[in-house]
């Protein structure tokens, strides 16, 4: 069974840093894309970072580009999200997810069927 457990959320002032961690188990790392998502109150879930197994590259949302970095540590079975220069608009519940990746003629598709429980990040102004 694929299991994801997110941790590391908390309160921080604007400009501060926070490191989230996702403990993953129950799957082959070579078969799944890994990403971090977030959902703020009243808003839809937003993709923050994504590691594509086919492209072997990281993708970052424009809203956090240059501030957040995702690290995959297979030996520790963890996926970390280092968040720097945090802004109040970064306040949200953060989720780690795992997805099957499929190539199609127009690009890549993901099936996000596995999620961690989420961890709350609150950034004060």
Backbone bond lengths (Angstrom), bond angles and torsions (degrees), N, CA, C in turn:
res aa  C-N    CA-C-N  psi(-1)  N-CA   C-N-CA  omega(-1)  CA-C   N-CA-C  phi
1 X - - - 1.450 - - 1.520 109.51 -
2 X 1.326 115.71 131.32 1.455 121.00 177.63 1.517 108.87 -73.99
3 X 1.319 116.22 127.05 1.455 121.26 179.56 1.518 110.02 -132.22
4 X 1.325 115.18 135.32 1.451 122.41 178.53 1.517 108.55 -129.60
5 X 1.315 116.43 132.96 1.447 121.47 -178.82 1.525 110.13 -131.57
6 X 1.322 115.95 112.13 1.456 121.49 -178.13 1.521 110.97 -93.80
7 X 1.314 115.62 147.07 1.452 121.52 178.65 1.524 109.35 -156.06
8 X 1.326 115.92 169.99 1.448 120.92 175.67 1.518 115.82 106.29
9 X 1.317 117.94 -3.66 1.449 120.68 179.59 1.518 111.56 -69.61
10 X 1.325 115.55 164.94 1.446 120.66 -179.91 1.510 111.58 171.34
11 X 1.324 115.24 -163.81 1.465 122.18 179.58 1.520 109.81 -105.79
12 X 1.318 115.68 139.14 1.449 120.87 179.23 1.526 109.24 -152.24
13 X 1.313 116.94 149.49 1.451 121.06 177.12 1.522 110.71 -80.41
14 X 1.320 115.46 154.47 1.454 120.59 177.92 1.527 110.47 -53.63
15 X 1.320 115.32 135.70 1.447 120.83 -177.71 1.512 113.48 94.49
16 X 1.311 116.67 -11.72 1.445 121.41 -179.41 1.518 112.64 -83.48
17 X 1.320 115.33 -177.34 1.457 121.69 -177.48 1.518 110.96 -128.37
18 X 1.311 114.64 156.09 1.448 121.28 178.74 1.518 108.22 -152.10
19 X 1.316 116.42 147.10 1.459 120.98 -179.46 1.520 109.65 -122.68
20 X 1.318 115.62 119.52 1.452 121.88 177.33 1.521 109.80 -98.12
21 X 1.317 115.71 152.60 1.448 120.37 179.87 1.522 109.88 -136.51
22 X 1.309 115.63 142.98 1.463 121.90 177.58 1.521 108.58 -125.69
23 X 1.316 115.66 115.42 1.457 121.18 177.38 1.524 108.34 -88.05
24 X 1.322 116.37 120.57 1.459 121.53 -175.64 1.521 111.30 -115.67
25 X 1.324 115.19 145.52 1.455 120.43 178.66 1.520 110.08 -157.48
26 X 1.323 115.72 163.94 1.450 120.59 173.84 1.518 116.33 85.25
27 X 1.313 117.66 15.15 1.460 119.60 178.88 1.519 111.04 -153.22
28 X 1.313 114.41 164.07 1.457 121.52 176.48 1.519 108.65 -86.77
29 X 1.312 116.35 122.94 1.465 120.40 -178.27 1.529 113.07 -58.76
30 X 1.305 116.77 -26.15 1.462 120.70 -178.86 1.522 113.05 -78.72
31 X 1.318 117.21 -7.13 1.461 121.20 -177.21 1.521 113.82 -105.28
32 X 1.324 117.63 -5.17 1.457 120.29 -174.38 1.520 112.95 -132.76
33 X 1.317 114.03 140.00 1.454 120.31 167.05 1.523 107.69 -81.63
34 X 1.317 116.93 149.60 1.456 122.43 -178.25 1.519 109.38 -124.73
35 X 1.323 116.24 137.88 1.449 119.01 -179.99 1.512 113.32 -151.77
36 X 1.318 114.71 165.43 1.459 122.51 173.90 1.518 109.03 -114.39
37 X 1.312 115.69 137.28 1.452 122.62 178.39 1.516 109.00 -127.63
38 X 1.313 116.12 164.13 1.457 119.78 176.29 1.520 109.74 -145.64
39 X 1.314 114.99 154.51 1.449 120.76 178.66 1.523 109.39 -140.33
40 X 1.316 115.01 116.35 1.450 121.65 177.32 1.521 109.04 -90.35
41 X 1.327 117.86 157.84 1.469 120.65 179.50 1.520 112.19 -55.37
42 X 1.321 116.31 128.71 1.446 121.18 178.13 1.514 115.50 78.45
43 X 1.309 117.59 4.66 1.455 121.03 -178.87 1.524 111.17 -122.58
44 X 1.318 115.09 160.66 1.456 120.58 177.98 1.525 110.73 -77.09
45 X 1.311 114.99 159.52 1.448 120.03 177.69 1.527 110.05 -63.62
46 X 1.309 115.76 134.74 1.451 122.55 -175.74 1.519 110.69 -117.71
47 X 1.310 116.12 135.27 1.456 120.76 174.92 1.517 109.12 -75.70
48 X 1.320 116.74 128.10 1.455 122.18 -178.15 1.524 111.01 -101.68
49 X 1.320 115.89 -54.75 1.460 121.54 178.76 1.519 109.53 -140.15
50 X 1.315 115.77 154.52 1.460 121.15 -179.57 1.522 110.16 -149.61
51 X 1.323 114.99 135.68 1.451 120.23 171.29 1.513 108.13 -108.35
52 X 1.318 116.22 119.88 1.449 122.55 178.93 1.523 109.95 -92.22
53 X 1.334 116.44 124.55 1.460 119.67 -178.81 1.524 111.49 -74.78
54 X 1.314 117.57 -28.52 1.452 120.51 179.47 1.527 111.49 -76.67
55 X 1.316 116.49 -40.05 1.456 121.44 178.95 1.524 112.59 -86.68
56 X 1.329 116.14 -18.28 1.465 122.39 -176.42 1.518 110.45 52.24
57 X 1.316 114.51 49.25 1.450 120.58 -178.04 1.516 110.72 -146.79
58 X 1.326 115.19 160.87 1.453 122.53 178.71 1.517 110.11 -97.78
59 X 1.320 115.07 144.83 1.448 121.54 174.29 1.523 108.16 -124.18
60 X 1.326 115.96 140.48 1.457 121.49 -178.21 1.516 110.63 -129.34
61 X 1.311 115.14 141.26 1.451 119.90 174.88 1.526 109.68 -67.68
62 X 1.318 115.81 147.30 1.460 120.17 -178.69 1.527 112.19 -59.80
63 X 1.317 116.39 -31.37 1.451 120.84 -176.51 1.528 113.55 -66.32
64 X 1.316 117.27 -22.79 1.464 120.75 -177.96 1.520 113.26 -122.07
65 X 1.307 116.70 -0.29 1.460 120.86 -177.09 1.530 110.92 -57.83
66 X 1.327 115.06 131.13 1.446 120.61 -178.80 1.508 113.74 89.81
67 X 1.337 117.20 -10.43 1.460 121.36 -179.13 1.529 112.91 -114.47
68 X 1.324 116.71 -34.28 1.460 121.88 -178.79 1.523 110.16 -108.42
69 X 1.326 116.10 146.80 1.455 122.02 176.38 1.517 108.99 -137.30
70 X 1.325 116.78 132.00 1.450 121.02 177.90 1.523 110.05 -102.85
71 X 1.324 115.45 136.27 1.454 122.01 178.40 1.518 109.56 -123.71
72 X 1.313 116.27 134.12 1.456 121.84 175.83 1.517 108.43 -109.32
73 X 1.321 116.18 121.47 1.451 122.37 -179.05 1.522 108.76 -118.85
74 X 1.314 115.66 90.91 1.456 120.63 -175.70 1.516 113.05 -63.82
75 X 1.319 116.71 -34.95 1.459 119.92 -179.11 1.521 111.73 -65.54
76 X 1.320 116.80 -26.04 1.460 121.95 178.80 1.520 112.07 -102.80
77 X 1.325 116.43 -3.47 1.463 122.62 -178.45 1.526 111.75 57.60
78 X 1.325 115.72 39.23 1.455 120.13 -178.87 1.523 111.52 -130.23
79 X 1.309 114.60 153.73 1.456 123.09 172.83 1.520 106.81 -124.62
80 X 1.309 116.41 116.71 1.456 120.89 -176.58 1.519 111.47 -104.11
81 X 1.320 115.20 150.04 1.456 121.82 174.92 1.519 107.42 -126.31
82 X 1.316 116.00 106.68 1.450 121.56 177.25 1.521 108.40 -87.81
83 X 1.316 116.60 118.81 1.453 122.24 -176.79 1.524 109.33 -112.59
84 X 1.313 115.73 118.51 1.451 122.12 -179.82 1.524 110.40 -117.98
85 X 1.325 115.24 159.53 1.467 121.01 179.21 1.519 111.82 50.02
86 X 1.301 115.27 49.69 1.456 120.87 -176.52 1.524 112.02 -64.07
87 X 1.320 114.48 144.26 1.454 122.96 -179.79 1.524 109.65 -118.87
88 X 1.329 117.70 155.36 1.469 119.86 178.01 1.522 113.06 -54.08
89 X 1.327 117.63 -34.13 1.453 120.62 179.72 1.529 113.43 -71.02
90 X 1.324 117.26 -6.54 1.456 121.10 174.63 1.525 111.80 -81.54
91 X 1.318 116.46 -8.17 1.457 120.88 179.36 1.521 110.39 -60.01
92 X 1.323 116.02 123.47 1.459 121.26 -177.53 1.516 109.42 -178.33
93 X 1.317 114.91 170.05 1.451 120.41 168.85 1.520 106.96 -88.88
94 X 1.309 116.37 126.74 1.451 121.54 -177.36 1.517 110.86 -102.86
95 X 1.318 115.47 134.91 1.456 122.67 -178.71 1.522 110.58 -123.69
96 X 1.310 116.74 142.34 1.451 120.52 168.85 1.521 108.08 -100.17
97 X 1.309 116.00 143.84 1.449 120.59 -177.57 1.514 112.63 -137.49
98 X 1.313 115.87 157.13 1.461 122.85 176.91 1.522 108.46 -127.75
99 X 1.323 116.24 139.76 1.453 120.29 -174.68 1.518 112.40 -142.25
100 X 1.316 114.30 145.15 1.453 119.55 167.83 1.515 107.81 -72.14
101 X 1.297 116.00 139.73 1.453 121.79 -178.18 1.520 109.73 -113.20
102 X 1.314 115.78 132.75 1.451 120.99 -177.74 1.513 110.65 -133.01
103 X 1.310 115.22 133.63 1.455 120.65 177.79 1.517 110.15 -86.74
104 X 1.306 115.90 133.76 1.450 122.69 176.52 1.527 107.85 -128.74
105 X 1.327 117.50 165.34 1.469 119.69 -177.72 1.527 114.40 -55.35
106 X 1.333 116.62 -32.30 1.459 119.85 -177.25 1.521 114.23 -93.94
107 X 1.327 117.42 -3.46 1.452 120.17 -179.21 1.516 112.64 151.42
108 X 1.335 116.41 -141.68 1.453 122.35 -178.28 1.521 110.94 -118.11
109 X 1.319 115.40 144.29 1.451 121.87 175.31 1.519 109.55 -120.75
110 X 1.330 115.77 148.31 1.456 121.37 -178.28 1.516 110.68 -127.41
111 X 1.314 115.38 140.64 1.451 122.27 176.03 1.525 107.88 -112.35
112 X 1.320 115.52 96.26 1.468 121.29 -176.86 1.523 109.91 -83.08
113 X 1.306 115.22 84.85 1.460 121.64 -175.85 1.519 114.16 -101.56
114 X 1.314 117.92 -6.52 1.455 121.29 -176.88 1.519 110.34 -131.01
115 X 1.335 114.70 131.75 1.455 120.82 -175.95 1.516 112.00 -138.17
116 X 1.323 114.75 148.58 1.444 119.83 170.05 1.519 109.13 -79.60
117 X 1.324 116.55 175.97 1.467 120.57 -175.53 1.525 113.01 -78.06
118 X 1.312 117.48 -16.16 1.444 121.16 -179.56 1.519 112.55 94.40
119 X 1.320 115.71 147.27 1.457 121.82 177.09 1.526 108.68 -137.83
120 X 1.320 116.53 135.56 1.460 121.87 -173.38 1.518 111.94 -85.10
121 X 1.329 114.90 130.69 1.456 122.35 174.91 1.520 107.89 -117.62
122 X 1.322 116.60 123.36 1.456 121.95 179.45 1.521 109.26 -121.28
123 X 1.322 115.65 122.31 1.457 121.46 -179.08 1.521 108.51 -112.84
124 X 1.318 116.63 120.48 1.454 122.51 -178.75 1.518 110.63 -93.06
125 X 1.329 116.07 144.29 1.452 121.29 178.25 1.511 111.15 -80.49
